[in-house]
Amino acid sequence: MPTDSTNILFAIAIILATAKIGEIVAKKLGDPGITGELIMGIFLGNFWLLSGGEFFDFLREMDILRLFAELGAIVLLVKVGLHTDLRALMRVGISSFLVAVGGIFAPLVLGFLVGLVLLPEAPIATKLFLAVSLCATSMAVKLRVLDELKMLETTEGRIIIGAAMADDVITLMLLGVVSGIAVKGEVYQGLVVTLIVSVLFFLVVGAVGLKYNLLFGDFVTKKLAESLKIPVIIIVCLGLALLAESVGLNTVLGAFVAGLLLQKVRLRDFEYKEQGLEWFVGVAGWTLIPIFFVKVGAEVHIESFFNLKIVLVGLGITVAAVLGKLFCSVCVVEKGVNRLAIGVAMIPRLEVGLITATIGKNMGVLNDALYSSIVVMVVLTSLASPYLLKALLLRRKSLTT
């Protein structure tokens, strides 16, 4: 498909329409809308297997869609940053911290072992990206289930949400480390350098955001004209993304800390009512984030699974993903808590896991088959865990009433 303006608009219209259909169907079935978008992307990207036609090949071939998808990833991480309360994160109990650490350590080790056993010839950077992609969890899935059951304020709810926030922050730091190793091509020296750079980047920018986000928010909200606010916000987001990339990390890390810095910024909507930045980011996200998820799904090569070795790798990382997060169950120190529900709550992977896989593919560290295996693992864990979590929490609720 030629990349003239008409075909670009047509391609975007197809993506947004199919993404909305997938989201509606998924929500009707009780699943996260994002998984519907992913599955529609997988269907469109592999439509040729069913029809023999190549109509949807533009999803993989159009460079402009890749750019929009990357912008969608940046917007997504800005949203994560906006909803990450570092002050609350520092106040969470020891159980939340231990659950987060356990939920990082176990999948990281298991994922690396899967790489060592099933992909012995793969570079270390590939094994590391494979392992880190298993560390992430999904805040959206947990929030939806806990809110539906009115259990956000329970002990389990507080532990799960605190652990999920800490998990995302730690995983993003690990993503910075493995990205740096992949760029430098060195393991031990690269590990030390990028670990120091990642920690310093988060500490410095995170501390600035924590200390000055209120002052910065007041300045932008009260001192700048409405016509200047959006340009300033975009400059801050893209500037921090480029800063992260310039020190050997990845642009999405800069987008995440931009969200931390911009939490207190307020804008006025079309009716001149004051809104938080989530409103503006949400408007941008309505278009860009579905493009990201459909594009991620479209990059899955179903034909890769015709190879027994790739099927074994896919099964291996899925089992590692589930068992690694279930390890969280033994990390809870409070008594009388539904430990298994906490472990199950940490299983689903969506946003950060997909971004990690996408970065690995774009860097050439993950091939099509490994990338496809990770995306399928994300879909499976995100579809199954809400039902399991709901069943466990409802069963505990019925036993205590």
Summary of the structure (lengths in Angstrom):
residues: 401
radius of gyration: 20.7
end to end distance: 60.4
largest distance: 62.6
contacts: 1475
relative contact order: 0.17
helix: 80%
strand: 1%
